[in-house]
Amino acid sequence: MTDPTRASSSPLEGVYTPFPSFSEWLASFDVDVELFDSFAARLTAAKESSTPESMNRAIDIATKWAAIDTGAIEGLYDVDRGFTFSVAAQAAAWDNIHIAKDDYTERAIKDALEAYEFVLDAATHTLPVTEVLIKRIHEIICASQDEFTVITAVGPQKQEMPKGEYKRHANSPFNIATETVHAYASVLDTPPEMTRLVGELNSDAFAEAHPVAQASYAHYAFVCIHPFADGNGRVSRALASIYLYRAPGVPLVIFADQKNVYIDSLEAADAGRHRAFSQFVLDRTIDTMQLVADETRTAAVIPLSTRIDGLNAALLGAGGLPHDDIDALANLLMREFLAAIQNVQAAAGLSAPLSSEVANYSGHGGSSAPGYRDVVSSPATQLQIRSAAPATAAIAVTYYVGVARPSTRGAEFVIRRTDSAIVVEAFLRDLTPVVTSALRYRLELAAQREFNVTVADTVSRAEDELRSKGYLD
């Protein structure tokens, strides 16, 4: 982390606790890998059903999420989810970060992206993780950082940043309030500890382990050592990403607003509760897989403008809580989905012969999604698209919210269509204590996808009607 370091050999240096062996880490690796693997399988299915270009773009977006927020976690600059999502997805915004922030922030973010692209290349070519590779990650990710702060007996001092080199001074963070030190490896202990870490990362047991076990261990063991003067947090997240890039194929994305939970899980691991950090890494990777899969699914839908232009051309002749609380959260999810569709409807600005209506719907239809019960107290949402004469056509799609049954493994909530197809999945953590920005972003993607598909289906029916009346061949 970028907390000021303390260069001293006083008793306040603390006693370094060596990081656990990988076998010790595995002994407490009790997380739901079956849930993880099920989402990894969905990501694989999304990859197989999408074009290489759309999948590569989705992974590129996720990589930019990781690169943007890794420096924000360290306090190098401030970002929020809105900034991260827009800059990662929009080429113009990415090229003009300095306008929204400043030149330093843009350089730091682009250094981080280069580092993540480096580890992606290493993962793709199955390069062994060596000390040389780790030093190279540090050199890239800190390329624009010329100095760092050291706390000495006479106060803070700025020193030149050694890039790609192990620390020359102790860097254990000092808590002034408690006068205690969280001890990292000493300068003398760092080289042998890094040799030991690389040995663990290249062991047969490590190679055979689940990617979450690999990523969480590599990250935690690295930060225990803190081998560099500064930039260790950024390097640890890039290092962990190597193993997640290999499988399931996404980086470790930790958003800045998750910093407190992130730090808590690391501190729990320091106290011997290693599972907490493994669970944190698992949850973050599932979240990223969901976002990437949704990006590819949305990209696969034919652009709305293409279908509308086609219709216009044809017309012109040219072509863990109480059930009540859970249901209340389900209602909240449906309200958020309704708002998302209404926003898409307003932005679409359909014009004659097309019109749209989005409203609450009191009826019920279709079967509940497998493993889920419909929340009958929650009004359904209905989307209707119509085309006026002579291209007469109309399609209504109704959406219902469901809650997982006790035996269901996976997301606690779903939104389904009348045909039982699941449109959105949401975890309890997405809705409480507040609705997360990531969920709202996924709802926007789903709403856009559903609206576009429904308009496209209506256009097809309208064209058939024109054809039946002799307007088209």
C-alpha positions in Angstrom: 0.0 0.0 0.0 1.1 3.6 -0.3 0.9 4.4 3.4 4.1 6.3 4.4 6.9 4.0 5.4 9.1 4.1 8.4 12.9 3.8 8.0 14.2 2.9 11.4 15.7 0.0 13.3 14.0 0.8 16.6 12.0 -1.8 18.5 8.9 -0.3 16.9 9.9 -2.0 13.7 8.0 -5.0 14.9 8.6 -8.7 14.2 7.9 -10.0 10.7 5.7 -13.0 10.6 6.7 -15.1 7.5 3.9 -15.8 5.1 2.3 -19.2 5.3 3.3 -22.1 3.0 0.9 -22.9 0.2 -0.1 -26.1 1.9 -1.1 -24.1 5.0 -3.1 -21.8 2.8 -4.9 -24.7 1.2 -5.8 -26.2 4.6 -8.2 -23.2 5.2 -9.3 -22.8 1.6 -13.0 -23.6 2.3 -14.9 -21.5 -0.3 -17.7 -22.4 -2.7 -15.6 -23.3 -5.8 -18.6 -25.0 -7.4 -20.4 -21.7 -7.4 -17.3 -20.1 -8.9 -16.9 -22.8 -11.5 -20.6 -22.5 -12.5 -20.0 -18.8 -13.3 -16.8 -19.6 -15.1 -18.7 -22.1 -17.3 -21.2 -19.3 -18.1 -18.4 -17.1 -19.1 -17.0 -19.8 -21.4 -20.4 -20.2 -22.9 -20.6 -16.5 -23.5 -17.2 -16.6 -25.2 -18.3 -19.4 -27.4 -21.5 -17.7 -28.5 -19.9 -14.3 -29.1 -17.3 -13.0 -31.6 -13.7 -12.9 -30.6 -13.8 -9.1 -31.1 -16.7 -8.7 -28.6 -15.1 -11.0 -26.0 -11.7 -9.3 -26.4 -13.4 -5.9 -25.9 -15.2 -7.1 -22.8 -11.9 -8.4 -21.3 -10.2 -5.1 -22.3 -12.9 -3.2 -20.4 -12.5 -5.4 -17.3 -8.7 -4.9 -17.5 -9.2 -1.1 -17.6 -11.5 -1.4 -14.5 -8.6 -3.1 -12.7 -6.0 -0.6 -14.0 -8.1 2.5 -13.1 -9.1 1.5 -9.6 -5.8 -0.1 -8.5 -4.2 3.3 -8.0 -7.3 4.8 -6.4 -7.2 2.0 -3.8 -3.8 3.4 -2.8 -5.0 7.0 -2.7 -3.0 8.1 -5.7 -6.2 9.7 -7.1 -9.9 9.5 -6.6 -12.4 7.8 -8.8 -16.0 6.5 -8.6 -17.8 3.7 -10.4 -19.3 6.1 -12.9 -15.9 7.4 -13.9 -14.4 3.9 -14.1 -17.2 2.4 -16.2 -17.4 5.3 -18.6 -13.7 5.7 -19.1 -13.1 1.9 -19.5 -15.9 1.6 -22.1 -15.4 4.8 -24.2 -12.3 5.3 -26.3 -12.7 9.1 -26.2 -13.0 9.2 -22.4 -9.9 6.9 -22.1 -7.9 9.2 -24.3 -8.9 12.3 -22.3 -8.5 11.2 -18.7 -6.3 14.2 -18.1 -9.3 16.5 -18.8 -11.5 14.9 -16.1 -8.6 14.4 -13.7 -5.1 15.5 -14.3 -1.9 14.5 -16.2 -0.5 12.6 -13.2 -3.7 10.5 -12.9 -3.7 9.7 -16.6 0.0 8.6 -16.5 -0.6 6.4 -13.4 -3.7 4.7 -14.9 -2.0 4.1 -18.2 1.1 2.7 -16.4 -1.2 0.3 -14.6 -2.9 -0.7 -17.8 0.5 -1.5 -19.4 1.3 -3.7 -16.4 -2.0 -5.6 -16.6 -1.4 -6.1 -20.4 2.0 -7.4 -19.5 0.6 -10.0 -17.0 -2.1 -10.9 -19.4 0.6 -11.7 -22.0 2.5 -13.7 -19.3 -0.7 -15.6 -18.5 -1.5 -16.3 -22.1 2.0 -17.7 -22.8 2.0 -19.6 -19.5 5.3 -17.9 -18.5 6.6 -19.0 -15.1 6.4 -16.4 -12.4 9.9 -15.5 -11.4 11.5 -12.7 -9.4 12.5 -11.1 -12.7 8.9 -11.1 -13.9 7.7 -9.6 -10.6 10.3 -6.9 -10.7 9.3 -6.1 -14.3 5.6 -5.7 -13.2 6.8 -3.2 -10.5 9.0 -1.3 -13.0 6.0 -0.9 -15.4 3.3 -0.1 -12.9 5.5 2.6 -11.2 7.0 4.0 -14.4 5.7 7.5 -13.8 6.3 7.6 -10.1 9.6 9.4 -9.4 9.6 9.5 -5.6 7.9 8.1 -2.5 7.6 9.2 1.1 9.7 7.7 4.0 8.9 8.5 7.6 12.2 9.1 9.4 13.1 10.2 13.0 13.1 13.8 11.7 9.9 13.5 9.8 8.6 12.7 6.3 11.2 12.7 3.5 10.9 12.3 -0.2 13.2 9.8 -1.8 13.8 8.7 -5.3 11.6 5.7 -6.3 13.7 2.6 -7.1 11.8 0.8 -9.9 12.1 -2.9 -10.3 14.4 -3.1 -7.3 13.8 -4.5 -3.8 13.5 -2.0 -1.0 16.6 -0.4 0.6 14.9 0.7 3.8 12.3 -0.8 6.1 8.8 0.0 4.9 6.6 -1.4 7.7 3.6 1.1 8.2 3.6 2.8 11.6 0.3 3.6 13.3 0.9 6.9 15.1 -2.3 6.5 17.2 -1.3 3.1 18.6 2.4 3.4 18.2 2.4 -0.1 16.6 3.9 -1.4 13.4 2.6 -3.9 11.0 5.9 -5.6 10.2 6.8 -6.6 6.7 9.9 -8.5 5.8 13.1 -6.6 6.6 15.5 -5.5 3.9 17.8 -8.5 4.6 14.9 -10.9 4.7 13.3 -9.8 1.5 15.5 -11.6 -1.0 15.2 -15.0 0.6 11.5 -14.6 1.3 10.9 -13.7 -2.4 12.9 -16.7 -3.4 10.7 -18.8 -1.1 7.5 -17.2 -2.5 8.5 -17.9 -6.1 9.3 -21.5 -5.1 5.8 -21.9 -3.8 4.3 -20.3 -6.9 6.1 -22.8 -9.1 5.4 -25.9 -7.1 3.4 -28.8 -8.4 0.8 -28.4 -5.7 0.3 -24.8 -6.6 0.0 -25.6 -10.3 -2.8 -28.1 -9.6 -4.8 -25.8 -7.3 -7.9 -23.8 -8.0 -7.3 -20.4 -9.6 -8.8 -18.6 -6.6 -6.5 -20.4 -4.3 -3.6 -19.4 -6.5 -4.6 -15.8 -6.9 -5.5 -15.2 -3.2 -2.3 -16.9 -2.0 0.1 -15.1 -4.4 -1.5 -11.7 -3.5 -1.5 -12.3 0.3 2.0 -13.8 0.5 3.4 -10.9 -1.6 1.9 -8.2 0.6 3.2 -10.0 3.6 6.8 -9.5 2.3 6.2 -6.0 0.8 9.4 -6.3 -1.2 9.4 -2.9 -2.9 9.8 0.6 -1.4 6.3 1.5 -2.7 3.7 0.2 -5.2 3.3 -3.2 -3.5 -0.5 -3.1 -3.4 -0.6 -2.4 -7.1 1.9 -5.1 -7.9 0.0 -7.7 -5.7 -3.2 -7.2 -7.6 -1.5 -7.5 -11.0 0.3 -10.6 -9.8 -2.9 -12.2 -8.6 -4.5 -11.4 -12.0 -2.0 -13.7 -13.8 -3.7 -16.7 -12.3 -7.3 -15.5 -12.9 -6.4 -14.5 -16.5 -5.4 -18.1 -17.0 -8.7 -19.3 -15.7 -11.5 -18.1 -15.9 -9.9 -15.4 -18.1 -10.5 -12.2 -16.2 -8.3 -10.0 -14.0 -8.8 -9.4 -10.3 -10.9 -6.3 -10.3 -11.3 -4.5 -6.9 -13.1 -1.2 -7.1 -12.0 1.7 -4.9 -15.3 1.7 -3.0 -14.5 -1.9 -1.9 -11.3 -0.9 -0.2 -12.6 -1.2 3.4 -13.9 -4.8 2.8 -10.6 -5.6 1.0 -8.5 -4.3 3.9 -10.7 -6.1 6.4 -10.2 -9.4 4.6 -6.4 -9.0 4.5 -6.4 -8.2 8.2 -8.4 -11.3 8.9 -5.8 -13.3 6.9 -3.1 -11.7 9.1 -5.0 -13.0 12.1 -4.9 -16.5 10.7 -8.4 -16.5 9.1 -7.1 -17.0 5.5 -10.5 -18.1 4.2 -11.8 -14.5 4.5 -9.4 -13.3 1.9 -9.9 -16.2 -0.4 -13.7 -15.6 -0.2 -13.1 -11.9 -1.1 -11.1 -12.9 -4.2 -13.8 -15.4 -5.2 -16.6 -12.9 -4.8 -14.8 -10.2 -6.8 -14.0 -12.6 -9.6 -17.6 -13.8 -9.8 -18.7 -10.2 -10.0 -16.2 -9.5 -12.9 -17.3 -12.7 -14.8 -20.9 -11.5 -14.6 -20.0 -8.1 -15.9 -17.9 -9.5 -18.7 -20.5 -12.0 -19.8 -23.2 -9.3 -19.8 -20.9 -7.0 -21.9 -20.6 -9.8 -24.5 -24.3 -10.7 -24.5 -25.3 -7.0 -25.0 -22.7 -6.6 -27.8 -24.2 -9.6 -29.6 -27.6 -7.9 -30.0 -28.1 -6.3 -33.4 -27.8 -2.5 -32.9 -31.2 -0.9 -32.5 -30.4 1.7 -35.2 -29.8 -1.0 -37.7 -33.2 -2.5 -37.3 -35.0 0.8 -37.1 -33.2 2.0 -40.2 -34.3 -1.2 -41.9 -38.0 -0.6 -41.1 -37.8 3.1 -42.2 -36.2 2.0 -45.5 -38.9 -0.6 -46.0 -41.6 2.0 -45.5 -39.9 4.2 -48.0 -39.6 1.2 -50.4 -35.8 0.9 -50.0 -35.5 -2.0 -47.2 -30.1 -14.7 5.0 -32.8 -12.3 5.8 -36.5 -12.7 6.7 -38.7 -13.5 3.8 -40.5 -10.1 4.1 -37.1 -8.4 3.9 -36.0 -10.6 1.0 -39.2 -9.9 -0.8 -38.8 -6.2 -0.2 -35.3 -6.4 -1.8 -36.9 -8.3 -4.7 -39.3 -5.4 -5.0 -36.4 -3.0 -4.9 -34.7 -5.0 -7.7 -37.8 -4.9 -9.8 -38.1 -1.1 -9.3 -34.5 -0.6 -10.3 -35.1 -2.8 -13.4 -38.3 -0.8 -14.3 -36.4 2.4 -13.9 -33.6 1.1 -16.2 -36.1 0.1 -18.9 -37.8 3.5 -18.6 -34.4 5.2 -19.0 -33.7 3.1 -22.1 -37.2 3.9 -23.5 -36.7 7.6 -23.0 -33.2 7.5 -24.6 -34.5 5.4 -27.6 -36.9 8.1 -28.7 -38.9 5.9 -31.0 -40.8 7.6 -33.7 -43.7 6.7 -36.0 -44.6 4.1 -36.9 -43.0 2.7 -33.7 -44.2 3.4 -30.1 -43.4 2.0 -26.7 -44.9 1.7 -23.3 -43.3 0.5 -20.0 -45.6 0.0 -17.0 -46.3 -2.1 -13.9 -48.3 -5.2 -14.7 -50.6 -7.0 -12.2 -51.0 -10.3 -14.0 -49.0 -13.5 -13.9 -47.7 -15.7 -16.6 -45.3 -18.5 -17.4 -43.4 -20.8 -15.1 -41.1 -19.5 -12.4 -37.4 -19.8 -13.1 -36.0 -23.2 -12.0 -35.0 -23.0 -8.4 -36.8 -19.7 -7.8 -40.2 -18.6 -6.5 -41.9 -15.6 -8.0 -42.6 -12.7 -5.6 -46.3 -12.3 -6.1 -46.4 -9.2 -4.0 -44.2 -7.5 -6.5 -45.8 -5.9 -9.6 -44.4 -7.3 -12.8 -42.9 -4.9 -15.4 -44.3 -5.0 -18.9 -42.6 -3.6 -22.0 -44.8 -3.1 -25.1 -43.6 -2.2 -28.6 -46.1 -1.3 -31.3 -46.0 -0.5 -35.0 -48.8 1.5 -36.6 -50.6 0.7 -39.9 -49.9 -0.2 -42.5 -47.0 -2.0 -40.8 -49.3 -3.2 -38.0 -47.5 -5.2 -35.3 -47.3 -5.4 -31.5 -45.2 -7.3 -28.9 -45.5 -7.3 -25.1 -42.9 -8.8 -22.9 -43.5 -9.2 -19.1 -40.8 -9.5 -16.5 -41.2 -11.0 -13.0 -38.8 -11.1 -10.0 -37.9 -14.3 -8.3 -36.2 -15.3 -5.0 -34.0 -18.4 -4.7 -35.4 -21.4 -3.0 -33.4 -22.8 0.0 -31.8 -25.6 -2.1 -30.8 -23.3 -5.0 -27.1 -22.5 -5.4 -26.3 -19.2 -7.0 -27.7 -15.7 -7.0 -30.4 -15.0 -4.5 -32.6 -13.0 -7.0 -33.5 -13.2 -10.6 -35.6 -11.3 -13.1 -37.2 -13.5 -15.7 -39.4 -13.1 -18.7 -42.8 -14.9 -19.2 -40.9 -17.7 -21.0 -38.9 -18.3 -17.8 -35.7 -17.0 -19.4 -33.5 -15.3 -16.8 -32.6 -11.7 -17.7 -30.8 -10.6 -14.6 -29.2 -12.3 -11.6 -28.4 -10.4 -8.4 -26.8 -11.4 -5.1 -27.9 -10.2 -1.7 -24.7 -8.1 -1.5 -25.8 -6.3 -4.7 -28.9 -4.9 -2.9 -27.9 -4.4 0.7 -27.0 -2.2 2.5 -27.5 -0.2 -0.7 -27.9 -1.0 -4.3 -24.4 -1.2 -5.8 -23.3 0.7 -8.8 -22.2 -2.6 -10.5 -25.8 -4.0 -10.2 -27.3 -0.8 -11.6 -24.8 -1.0 -14.5 -25.8 -4.7 -15.2 -29.5 -3.7 -15.0 -28.8 -1.0 -17.6 -27.2 -3.5 -19.9 -30.1 -6.0 -19.5 -32.7 -3.3 -20.1 -30.9 -2.1 -23.2 -30.6 -5.7 -24.4 -34.3 -6.5 -23.8 -35.5 -3.3 -25.3 -33.4 -3.7 -28.4 -34.5 -7.3 -28.9 -38.2 -6.5 -28.4 -38.0 -3.6 -30.9 -36.2 -5.9 -33.4 -38.9 -8.6 -33.1 -41.6 -6.0 -33.6 -39.8 -4.7 -36.7 -39.7 -8.2 -38.1 -43.4 -8.6 -37.6 -44.1 -5.2 -39.1 -42.1 -6.1 -42.2 -44.0 -9.4 -42.5 -47.3 -7.4 -42.4 -46.1 -5.1 -45.1 -45.1 -8.1 -47.2 -48.5 -9.7 -46.7 -50.2 -6.5 -47.9 -48.1 -6.3 -51.0 -46.0 -3.3 -49.9 -42.8 -5.5 -50.1 -41.8 -8.4 -52.3 
